[in-house]
Amino acid sequence: MSSLKHEEKIGEYVASAPLSDTPYEEGEIVENSDHLHRRLGNRQIQLMAIGGTIGTALFVSIGGGLYKGGPGSLFLAYTIYACFLGLVNNCIAEMTTAYPVSGGFIRLAGHFVDDAFGFMAGYNFFIYEALLIPFEITALSTVLDFWSDDIPPWAIPLACIILYGILNVLAIKVFGEAEFWLSGGKVILIFIVFSFTFITMVGGNPQHDAYGFRNWKTNAFKEWRSEGTLGQFEGFCAALWSASFCVTGPEYISMVSAEARRPRIYIKNAFKTVYWRFALFFMGGALAVGIVLSSTDPTLTGIITGETSGSGTATASPYVIAMKNMGINGLPHLVSALLVTSIFSAGNTYTFCATRSLYGMALEGRAPKALRYCTKSGVPLVCFAIVMVFPCLAFLQVSNGSNVVLGWLINLVTAGGVINYLVMCITYIFFYRACKAQALDRNTLPYKGWFQPYSAYLGAAWMTMIVFCYGYTSFAPFSVDNFFIYYTLLLLAPVTYFGWKLIKRTRIIPALEVDLVWERPTIDAYEQTFIDPPQSFWGEMLGPLRFGKNKKSSDRQLSVSA
C-alpha cells in the first residue's frame, strides 16, 4: 500500500468494497464482516472484563505466592508485574479500538505481522483458554469441600460442563447478561475481603487484636529453596511467577470487542479502566492477603506442600483460613459461596474466549472451514463443541486429587498467558512501523496509546524474560517431567510458527504493504447508525435491564441498507 492518506482510502472502501460474502437483506444493519452479533452493552463489557480478570488465582492460588515469597515479596511482585502489563494494555487498546474484529488480538497478529505469527498466536491462546476451563472446574471442587468432602469428584465437572453448555449456546446477549451478574458477585467478594482485612487489622475481630502489619515483621521477604539473600530473591521470583498467572485482563476485552455495541466507545472505556483494576484488584489483593495471613501459617503450609488432605482442602482460600483462625464463623460461608460463583464465572468466560479464538482462526483460514458455522443467534456452534472437550480434563481429579491437578494446570498454562502478552507487544511494534511508513496519523485513531513505541518494547522485553525464566526450578535439579510441564506451550510456539510458515510459505508483511484500512469502514458505518449518545456504565445500570427487544433502548439505531 502506498502512503495515501487513510481518510481517502477509507472513503474508497466505504464506496466500493463488499463487507463480506454474506447476502444481507435490505434494511439490515451490518455489524461485522462475519456472523457475530454486537449485543453486549457497556455494563456487560465492563463486568465481563472483570469476569475474566478475577478468578481462582486472586482468591485461592495467590496463597502459593504468599507461602513461597512472604507478604513483602508478594506485594512487590504483583505491583511490578501489573505495571508492565499496563504497558501491554496500552498497546492492545490502541489496536483493538481501531479494529474491534472477531478473534481479537490473534487476528491482529496475523494481519499486521505474518500469517504464521497469527497461526501461532491463535493456537497458543486457544490452548491457554481451553486449559483454564478444567483448572477453574478443579478449583471449584476444592472450594466446595468447605461444606462437604463427600461430593463425588466426577459430579462437579459434569455439572459445570452442562451449565457452560447452556449459557454458551444461547444468544450472546443472554450470555452477557448471565456473566454480568456472575461477575458482579466477584466485585462484591473482593470488597468483602478488603473490608474484612481493614476491620480486623484495626481490632474488629473476636479477639479484639489490632494485629496491623504484624505478619510483615517476620518473613516479609521469605527465603525459598535457598538461604540468605539468594533465597529471598528466589522467594520474590516465586511470587512473580504467581503474579504472571494471576494478573490478566487485556486479552478478554480484545476477545469480546467483536460482539460489543459501540466498540469505539465501550471497548475504549473498558481498556482505560484496566489500570485502576490492576491497582485495586491485584495490588490491593496482594497487600490484603499478606496482612490477614502469615506466610508460615500451618494450614496454608499443609495445603501448598500437599500434607493436608480430605476436608482440609476446604479452606483453600487464604482469606477463609484467616477467618477461621480468628474464630469468625458466618463470614467464611458467605465468602466460600461467592468464591463458587466467581470461579464458575471465570470458567464461563474462558469457554467463551476459547470458542471465539477458534472461530477467529477459522475466519482467517487457519482452522477448517466447517468451524465457521454460526447459529442465527451468532453462536459458533462447531467451535463450541470442540472447546467442550477440554473441561473433561477436570475428571483427572478423580484419581489424582484436586490440589495435584491444580498444580499441573497452573504450571502448564502460565507460559501461554505470557506468550499472549508478548504477541500483543510484537504486533503493536509492527503496527506502529506500518503507521509510520504509510503516514497514518495515530491522533486520528479512536484511542492513542501513550509512550509508544517504547511501551511496546519494554513490555516485550519483560514478557520475554518471564516466559523463559519462570520454570527455572525444573533445572536445579533437572526434572524432565517438570521441564515439560513448565515449557510445553513455549516449545509449541516455534513449532506452530515455523510449521505453518513452511506449509503456507508465508512472509513477514512489509510495513508499506500492511492493510491499515481492513475492517474499519464496516465498524465506522455501524457506529454511524446510532441515534442517541452512548450510555455510561451507571446509566445502563440504573436503566431497565434488557433481555429482549426494547424500543426505549438508548442504543437505538437507524434502519439502513447494508
C-alpha positions as CSV (number, residue, x, y, z in Angstrom):
1,M,0.0,0.0,0.0
2,S,1.3,3.5,-0.8
3,S,1.4,6.3,1.6
4,L,-2.0,7.7,0.7
5,K,-4.0,9.5,3.4
6,H,-6.1,6.9,5.1
7,E,-9.2,9.1,5.2
8,E,-9.2,8.9,1.3
9,K,-8.6,5.2,1.4
10,I,-11.4,4.5,3.8
11,G,-13.7,6.6,1.6
12,E,-12.9,4.3,-1.3
13,Y,-13.6,1.2,0.7
14,V,-16.9,2.5,2.0
15,A,-18.0,3.3,-1.5
16,S,-16.9,0.2,-3.2
17,A,-15.7,-2.7,-1.1
18,P,-18.1,-5.5,-0.2
19,L,-18.3,-6.1,3.5
20,S,-18.5,-9.9,3.3
21,D,-19.8,-12.7,1.1
22,T,-23.0,-12.9,3.2
23,P,-26.2,-11.9,1.4
24,Y,-27.6,-9.2,3.6
25,E,-31.2,-8.1,3.3
26,E,-32.4,-4.6,2.5
27,G,-32.7,-2.5,5.7
28,E,-30.3,-4.8,7.7
29,I,-27.5,-3.2,9.7
30,V,-24.1,-4.8,9.1
31,E,-22.4,-5.2,12.4
32,N,-19.4,-7.3,11.4
33,S,-17.8,-8.8,8.4
34,D,-18.8,-12.2,9.8
35,H,-21.8,-13.7,11.5
36,L,-21.2,-12.5,15.1
37,H,-23.7,-10.1,16.6
38,R,-22.9,-6.9,18.6
39,R,-25.2,-7.2,21.6
40,L,-23.0,-6.5,24.6
41,G,-23.7,-3.2,26.3
42,N,-21.3,-1.0,28.3
43,R,-22.2,-2.6,31.7
44,Q,-21.9,-6.1,30.4
45,I,-18.5,-5.4,28.8
46,Q,-17.1,-3.8,32.0
47,L,-18.2,-6.7,34.1
48,M,-17.1,-9.4,31.6
49,A,-13.7,-7.8,31.6
50,I,-13.7,-8.3,35.4
51,G,-15.0,-11.8,35.0
52,G,-12.0,-12.9,33.0
53,T,-9.6,-10.9,35.2
54,I,-10.7,-12.1,38.6
55,G,-10.9,-15.8,39.3
56,T,-9.4,-18.6,41.3
57,A,-5.9,-17.1,41.2
58,L,-6.7,-14.0,43.2
59,F,-8.6,-15.7,45.9
60,V,-7.1,-19.2,46.1
61,S,-3.8,-19.7,44.1
62,I,-2.3,-16.5,45.5
63,G,-1.7,-18.4,48.7
64,G,1.2,-20.2,46.9
65,G,3.0,-16.9,46.2
66,L,2.5,-15.8,49.8
67,Y,3.8,-19.1,51.2
68,K,7.0,-19.0,49.0
69,G,7.8,-15.3,49.0
70,G,6.2,-13.8,52.0
71,P,3.9,-10.7,52.1
72,G,6.6,-8.1,51.0
73,S,7.8,-10.1,48.0
74,L,4.2,-10.9,47.1
75,F,3.1,-7.2,47.1
76,L,6.2,-6.1,45.3
77,A,6.0,-8.8,42.6
78,Y,2.3,-8.1,41.9
79,T,2.9,-4.3,41.7
80,I,5.8,-4.7,39.3
81,Y,4.1,-7.2,37.1
82,A,0.8,-5.1,37.0
83,C,2.8,-2.1,35.9
84,F,4.4,-4.0,33.0
85,L,1.1,-5.5,32.0
86,G,-0.2,-1.9,31.9
87,L,2.3,-1.3,29.1
88,V,0.9,-4.2,27.2
89,N,-2.6,-3.0,27.7
90,N,-1.5,0.3,26.3
91,C,-0.6,-1.5,23.1
92,I,-3.6,-3.7,22.5
93,A,-6.0,-0.9,23.5
94,E,-5.0,1.3,20.6
95,M,-5.2,-1.6,18.0
96,T,-8.4,-3.1,19.3
97,T,-10.4,0.1,19.4
98,A,-9.4,0.8,15.8
99,Y,-10.0,-2.8,14.7
100,P,-12.6,-4.5,17.0
101,V,-12.6,-7.7,15.0
102,S,-13.7,-11.2,15.9
103,G,-10.7,-13.2,17.2
104,G,-9.3,-10.1,18.9
105,F,-5.5,-9.8,19.1
106,I,-4.9,-13.2,17.4
107,R,-6.3,-11.9,14.1
108,L,-4.4,-8.6,14.6
109,A,-1.2,-10.6,14.9
110,G,-1.7,-12.4,11.6
111,H,-2.9,-9.2,9.8
112,F,0.0,-6.9,10.9
113,V,2.9,-9.3,11.3
114,D,2.7,-12.6,9.5
115,D,0.1,-15.2,8.8
116,A,2.2,-17.8,10.6
117,F,2.6,-15.5,13.6
118,G,-1.2,-15.2,13.7
119,F,-1.5,-19.0,13.5
120,M,0.9,-19.5,16.4
121,A,-0.8,-16.8,18.5
122,G,-4.2,-18.3,17.8
123,Y,-3.5,-21.8,18.8
124,N,-1.5,-20.7,21.8
125,F,-4.4,-18.6,23.1
126,F,-6.9,-21.3,22.3
127,I,-5.0,-23.9,24.2
128,Y,-4.3,-21.5,27.1
129,E,-8.0,-20.6,27.4
130,A,-9.2,-24.2,26.9
131,L,-6.9,-25.5,29.7
132,L,-8.1,-22.8,32.1
133,I,-11.6,-24.3,31.9
134,P,-10.6,-27.5,33.7
135,F,-8.4,-25.5,36.0
136,E,-11.4,-23.5,37.2
137,I,-13.6,-26.6,37.5
138,T,-11.0,-28.3,39.6
139,A,-10.6,-25.3,41.8
140,L,-14.4,-25.2,42.2
141,S,-14.2,-28.8,43.5
142,T,-11.6,-27.7,46.1
143,V,-13.7,-24.8,47.3
144,L,-16.9,-26.9,47.6
145,D,-15.0,-29.1,50.0
146,F,-15.7,-26.4,52.5
147,W,-19.2,-27.8,53.1
148,S,-18.6,-31.4,52.3
149,D,-15.9,-33.7,51.1
150,D,-18.4,-36.4,50.2
151,I,-19.2,-34.8,46.8
152,P,-18.3,-37.3,44.1
153,P,-15.3,-35.9,42.2
154,W,-17.0,-36.6,38.9
155,A,-20.2,-34.7,39.8
156,I,-18.8,-31.1,39.7
157,P,-17.1,-31.4,36.3
158,L,-20.2,-32.9,34.8
159,A,-22.5,-30.2,36.3
160,C,-20.1,-27.4,35.0
161,I,-20.0,-28.9,31.5
162,I,-23.8,-28.9,31.3
163,L,-24.1,-25.3,32.7
164,Y,-21.4,-23.9,30.5
165,G,-23.1,-25.6,27.5
166,I,-26.5,-24.0,28.3
167,L,-25.0,-20.5,28.8
168,N,-22.8,-20.5,25.7
169,V,-25.2,-21.9,23.1
170,L,-27.7,-19.2,23.8
171,A,-27.5,-15.8,22.1
172,I,-24.6,-13.5,23.1
173,K,-26.9,-11.1,24.9
174,V,-28.1,-13.9,27.3
175,F,-24.5,-15.0,27.8
176,G,-23.5,-11.4,28.5
177,E,-26.4,-10.9,31.0
178,A,-25.5,-14.1,32.9
179,E,-21.8,-13.1,33.0
180,F,-22.8,-9.6,34.2
181,W,-24.5,-11.0,37.3
182,L,-21.8,-13.6,38.0
183,S,-19.0,-11.1,37.6
184,G,-20.9,-8.7,39.9
185,G,-20.5,-11.3,42.6
186,K,-16.8,-11.1,42.2
187,V,-16.8,-7.3,42.8
188,I,-18.9,-7.9,45.9
189,L,-16.5,-10.6,47.1
190,I,-13.4,-8.5,46.7
191,F,-14.9,-5.6,48.6
192,I,-15.9,-8.0,51.3
193,V,-12.3,-9.3,51.7
194,F,-10.9,-5.8,51.6
195,S,-13.3,-4.7,54.3
196,F,-12.6,-7.8,56.3
197,T,-8.8,-7.0,56.1
198,F,-9.2,-3.4,57.2
199,I,-11.7,-4.0,60.0
200,T,-9.9,-7.0,61.5
201,M,-6.4,-5.4,61.3
202,V,-7.5,-2.5,63.5
203,G,-9.1,-4.8,66.1
204,G,-12.5,-5.6,64.8
205,N,-12.3,-9.3,65.3
206,P,-13.4,-11.7,68.1
207,Q,-10.0,-11.5,69.8
208,H,-10.1,-7.7,69.6
209,D,-6.5,-8.0,68.4
210,A,-5.3,-5.0,66.4
211,Y,-2.7,-7.0,64.6
212,G,-2.0,-4.4,61.8
213,F,1.1,-5.4,59.8
214,R,2.3,-8.0,62.2
215,N,2.7,-10.6,59.5
216,W,5.1,-8.3,57.8
217,K,7.5,-8.1,60.7
218,T,8.9,-11.5,60.2
219,N,9.4,-13.3,56.8
220,A,8.2,-10.2,54.8
221,F,10.8,-11.3,52.2
222,K,10.8,-15.0,52.8
223,E,13.6,-17.4,51.8
224,W,12.6,-20.2,49.4
225,R,14.7,-23.0,48.1
226,S,18.0,-21.3,49.2
227,E,19.2,-19.4,52.2
228,G,20.2,-15.8,52.7
229,T,19.8,-13.1,50.0
230,L,19.6,-15.7,47.2
231,G,16.8,-17.4,49.0
232,Q,14.9,-14.1,49.4
233,F,15.4,-13.4,45.7
234,E,14.1,-16.9,44.8
235,G,11.1,-16.2,47.0
236,F,10.5,-12.9,45.1
237,C,10.7,-14.9,41.8
238,A,8.2,-17.4,43.1
239,A,5.8,-14.6,43.9
240,L,6.5,-13.0,40.5
241,W,5.6,-16.3,38.8
242,S,2.4,-16.3,40.8
243,A,1.6,-12.8,39.6
244,S,2.3,-13.8,36.0
245,F,-0.5,-16.4,36.3
246,C,-2.9,-14.2,38.3
247,V,-2.7,-10.7,36.8
248,T,-4.6,-10.7,33.5
249,G,-7.2,-8.6,31.7
250,P,-6.4,-7.0,28.3
251,E,-6.9,-10.2,26.3
252,Y,-10.5,-10.7,27.4
253,I,-11.5,-7.2,26.4
254,S,-9.9,-7.8,23.0
255,M,-11.8,-11.0,22.5
256,V,-15.3,-9.5,23.3
257,S,-14.7,-6.5,21.0
258,A,-16.4,-8.1,18.0
259,E,-19.6,-8.5,20.0
260,A,-19.7,-5.2,21.7
261,R,-22.2,-2.5,20.9
262,R,-20.5,0.8,20.0
263,P,-17.0,-0.7,20.3
264,R,-15.2,2.6,19.6
265,I,-16.6,3.9,22.9
266,Y,-17.4,0.9,25.1
267,I,-14.3,-1.1,24.4
268,K,-12.1,2.0,24.7
269,N,-13.6,2.7,28.1
270,A,-13.1,-0.9,29.2
271,F,-9.4,-0.7,28.3
272,K,-9.0,2.6,30.1
273,T,-10.4,1.1,33.3
274,V,-7.9,-1.8,33.3
275,Y,-5.2,0.4,35.0
276,W,-7.3,1.0,38.1
277,R,-8.4,-2.6,38.1
278,F,-4.8,-3.7,38.3
279,A,-4.2,-1.3,41.2
280,L,-7.4,-2.2,43.1
281,F,-7.8,-5.9,42.5
282,F,-4.3,-7.2,42.1
283,M,-2.0,-4.9,44.0
284,G,-4.7,-4.4,46.7
285,G,-5.4,-8.2,46.8
286,A,-1.7,-9.0,47.2
287,L,-1.4,-6.4,50.0
288,A,-4.6,-7.7,51.8
289,V,-3.7,-11.4,51.8
290,G,-0.3,-10.7,53.2
291,I,-1.9,-8.7,56.1
292,V,-4.5,-11.2,57.2
293,L,-2.5,-14.4,56.9
294,S,1.1,-15.4,57.9
295,S,3.2,-17.0,55.2
296,T,4.1,-19.7,57.7
297,D,0.5,-20.5,58.7
298,P,0.3,-24.3,59.3
299,T,-2.9,-24.7,57.3
300,L,-1.5,-22.8,54.3
301,T,1.7,-24.7,54.6
302,G,-0.2,-28.0,54.6
303,I,-2.2,-27.2,51.5
304,I,0.8,-25.9,49.5
305,T,3.0,-28.9,50.4
306,G,0.2,-31.4,50.0
307,E,0.3,-32.5,53.6
308,T,-3.3,-31.5,54.1
309,S,-5.8,-33.9,52.6
310,G,-9.5,-34.7,52.8
311,S,-11.6,-32.0,54.4
312,G,-8.5,-29.9,55.0
313,T,-8.7,-28.7,51.4
314,A,-11.9,-26.9,52.3
315,T,-10.0,-23.9,53.5
316,A,-8.1,-23.5,50.2
317,S,-8.6,-19.7,50.2
318,P,-6.1,-17.8,52.4
319,Y,-9.0,-15.5,53.4
320,V,-11.0,-18.4,54.6
321,I,-8.0,-19.7,56.5
322,A,-7.6,-16.3,58.2
323,M,-11.3,-16.1,59.1
324,K,-11.2,-19.5,60.7
325,N,-8.1,-18.6,62.6
326,M,-9.8,-15.5,64.1
327,G,-12.9,-17.6,65.1
328,I,-15.2,-15.9,62.7
329,N,-18.0,-18.4,61.8
330,G,-20.5,-17.0,59.4
331,L,-18.4,-15.0,57.0
332,P,-16.4,-18.0,55.7
333,H,-19.6,-19.5,54.4
334,L,-20.5,-16.3,52.6
335,V,-17.0,-15.9,51.1
336,S,-16.9,-19.5,50.0
337,A,-20.4,-19.2,48.4
338,L,-19.2,-16.1,46.4
339,L,-16.0,-18.0,45.6
340,V,-18.1,-20.6,43.9
341,T,-19.9,-18.1,41.7
342,S,-16.6,-16.3,40.9
343,I,-14.8,-19.5,39.9
344,F,-17.8,-20.6,37.8
345,S,-17.9,-17.2,36.1
346,A,-14.2,-17.4,35.2
347,G,-14.6,-20.8,33.6
348,N,-17.6,-19.5,31.7
349,T,-15.6,-16.6,30.4
350,Y,-12.7,-18.9,29.3
351,T,-15.2,-21.1,27.5
352,F,-16.4,-18.0,25.6
353,C,-12.9,-16.8,24.7
354,A,-11.7,-20.3,23.6
355,T,-14.7,-20.6,21.3
356,R,-14.2,-17.2,19.8
357,S,-10.5,-17.6,19.3
358,L,-11.1,-20.9,17.4
359,Y,-13.8,-19.2,15.3
360,G,-11.5,-16.2,14.5
361,M,-8.8,-18.7,13.2
362,A,-11.4,-20.4,11.0
363,L,-12.3,-17.0,9.5
364,E,-8.6,-16.5,8.6
365,G,-8.3,-20.0,7.1
366,R,-6.1,-21.2,10.0
367,A,-8.7,-23.8,11.0
368,P,-11.2,-25.9,9.0
369,K,-13.9,-24.0,7.2
370,A,-16.5,-26.1,9.0
371,L,-15.7,-24.2,12.2
372,R,-17.2,-21.0,10.6
373,Y,-20.7,-22.2,11.1
374,C,-22.8,-20.0,13.3
375,T,-26.3,-20.3,14.6
376,K,-28.8,-17.5,13.7
377,S,-28.2,-16.0,17.2
378,G,-24.4,-15.7,16.4
379,V,-23.0,-18.6,18.3
380,P,-20.1,-20.6,16.6
381,L,-21.6,-23.9,17.4
382,V,-19.0,-26.2,16.0
383,C,-16.2,-24.3,17.7
384,F,-18.0,-24.5,21.0
385,A,-18.5,-28.3,20.6
386,I,-14.7,-28.7,20.2
387,V,-14.0,-26.5,23.2
388,M,-16.2,-28.5,25.5
389,V,-13.8,-31.5,25.1
390,F,-11.3,-29.7,27.3
391,P,-13.4,-29.5,30.5
392,C,-13.3,-33.3,30.6
393,L,-9.7,-32.9,31.8
394,A,-11.2,-32.0,35.1
395,F,-12.0,-35.6,35.6
396,L,-8.3,-36.2,36.3
397,Q,-9.0,-35.2,39.9
398,V,-11.0,-38.4,40.3
399,S,-7.7,-40.3,40.6
400,N,-5.1,-37.7,41.4
401,G,-6.8,-35.2,43.7
402,S,-7.8,-31.6,43.0
403,N,-4.7,-30.0,44.5
404,V,-2.3,-32.0,42.3
405,V,-4.3,-31.3,39.2
406,L,-4.4,-27.6,40.0
407,G,-0.6,-27.5,40.3
408,W,-0.2,-29.2,36.9
409,L,-2.6,-26.9,35.1
410,I,-1.1,-23.7,36.7
411,N,2.4,-24.6,35.6
412,L,1.3,-25.7,32.2
413,V,-0.8,-22.6,31.2
414,T,1.3,-19.8,32.7
415,A,3.7,-19.7,29.7
416,G,0.7,-19.5,27.4
417,G,-0.6,-16.4,29.1
418,V,2.8,-14.6,29.0
419,I,3.1,-15.5,25.3
420,N,-0.2,-13.8,24.7
421,Y,1.2,-10.6,26.0
422,L,4.4,-10.9,24.1
423,V,2.4,-11.4,20.9
424,M,0.5,-8.2,21.7
425,C,3.7,-6.2,22.1
426,I,5.3,-7.6,18.9
427,T,2.1,-7.0,16.9
428,Y,1.9,-3.4,18.1
429,I,5.6,-2.8,17.1
430,F,4.7,-3.9,13.5
431,F,1.5,-1.9,13.6
432,Y,3.4,1.2,14.7
433,R,6.0,0.7,11.9
434,A,3.2,0.4,9.3
435,C,1.6,3.6,10.6
436,K,4.9,5.5,10.3
437,A,5.7,4.1,6.9
438,Q,2.2,4.9,5.5
439,A,1.9,8.3,7.2
440,L,-1.1,7.4,9.2
441,D,-1.6,10.0,12.0
442,R,-2.3,8.0,15.1
443,N,-4.1,11.0,16.5
444,T,-7.0,10.2,14.2
445,L,-7.5,6.7,15.8
446,P,-10.2,6.3,18.4
447,Y,-7.6,5.7,21.0
448,K,-3.9,6.6,21.0
449,G,-1.6,4.8,23.4
450,W,1.0,6.8,25.3
451,F,4.8,6.4,25.4
452,Q,4.9,4.5,22.1
453,P,6.6,2.5,20.8
454,Y,8.8,2.4,23.9
455,S,5.9,1.0,25.9
456,A,5.7,-2.0,23.5
457,Y,9.5,-2.6,23.6
458,L,9.6,-2.6,27.4
459,G,6.5,-4.9,27.6
460,A,8.1,-7.3,25.1
461,A,11.4,-7.4,26.9
462,W,9.7,-8.0,30.3
463,M,7.4,-10.8,29.0
464,T,10.4,-12.5,27.2
465,M,12.3,-12.6,30.5
466,I,9.3,-14.0,32.3
467,V,8.4,-16.7,29.8
468,F,12.0,-18.1,29.7
469,C,12.8,-17.9,33.4
470,Y,9.6,-18.8,35.2
471,G,10.3,-22.6,35.0
472,Y,13.9,-22.4,36.1
473,T,13.3,-24.7,39.1
474,S,13.0,-27.6,36.7
475,F,16.7,-27.3,36.0
476,A,18.0,-27.5,39.6
477,P,17.9,-30.4,39.9
478,F,16.8,-31.2,36.4
479,S,13.4,-32.8,36.1
480,V,12.1,-34.0,32.7
481,D,8.5,-34.0,34.0
482,N,8.7,-30.5,35.4
483,F,10.5,-29.2,32.3
484,F,7.7,-30.2,30.0
485,I,5.0,-29.1,32.4
486,Y,6.6,-25.6,32.5
487,Y,7.7,-25.2,28.9
488,T,5.3,-27.3,26.7
489,L,3.5,-24.2,25.4
490,L,6.7,-22.3,25.0
491,L,8.1,-25.2,22.9
492,L,4.9,-25.4,20.9
493,A,5.1,-21.8,19.8
494,P,8.1,-22.1,17.4
495,V,6.7,-25.5,16.2
496,T,3.4,-23.9,15.1
497,Y,5.0,-20.8,13.8
498,F,7.6,-22.4,11.6
499,G,5.4,-25.3,10.7
500,W,2.7,-23.0,9.3
501,K,5.3,-20.9,7.6
502,L,6.8,-23.9,5.8
503,I,3.4,-25.2,4.8
504,K,1.9,-21.9,3.6
505,R,5.1,-20.2,2.5
506,T,4.1,-17.1,4.5
507,R,6.3,-14.0,4.9
508,I,6.6,-11.1,7.3
509,I,4.5,-8.3,5.9
510,P,6.5,-5.2,4.8
511,A,5.3,-2.0,6.6
512,L,4.2,-0.4,3.3
513,E,2.0,-3.5,2.4
514,V,0.1,-3.7,5.7
515,D,-3.6,-3.0,5.1
516,L,-4.4,-0.3,7.7
517,V,-7.9,0.1,6.4
518,W,-9.1,-3.5,6.8
519,E,-12.5,-3.7,8.6
520,R,-12.5,-0.1,9.8
521,P,-15.1,1.0,7.2
522,T,-17.5,-1.7,8.4
523,I,-17.2,-0.6,12.0
524,D,-17.4,3.1,11.1
525,A,-20.6,2.6,9.2
526,Y,-22.0,0.6,12.0
527,E,-21.2,3.2,14.6
528,Q,-22.8,5.9,12.5
529,T,-26.2,4.1,12.7
530,F,-26.7,5.0,16.4
531,I,-29.1,7.9,17.0
532,D,-28.7,8.6,20.7
533,P,-25.4,9.3,22.6
534,P,-23.7,6.4,24.3
535,Q,-24.7,5.5,27.8
536,S,-22.3,5.4,30.7
537,F,-21.9,2.3,32.9
538,W,-24.1,3.7,35.6
539,G,-26.6,5.0,33.1
540,E,-27.1,1.4,31.9
541,M,-27.1,0.1,35.5
542,L,-29.8,2.4,36.6
543,G,-31.9,2.0,33.5
544,P,-34.2,-1.0,32.8
545,L,-32.4,-4.3,32.4
546,R,-33.0,-5.6,28.9
547,F,-33.0,-9.2,27.7
548,G,-35.1,-8.8,24.6
549,K,-36.0,-6.1,22.1
550,N,-36.8,-2.8,23.8
551,K,-37.8,0.2,21.8
552,K,-36.8,2.5,24.6
553,S,-33.2,1.4,24.4
554,S,-30.7,4.3,24.5
555,D,-28.7,2.4,21.8
556,R,-31.3,3.0,19.1
557,Q,-30.1,2.5,15.6
558,L,-31.2,3.7,12.2
559,S,-32.7,1.0,9.9
560,V,-30.4,1.4,6.9
561,S,-29.5,-0.7,4.0
562,A,-26.3,-2.7,4.2
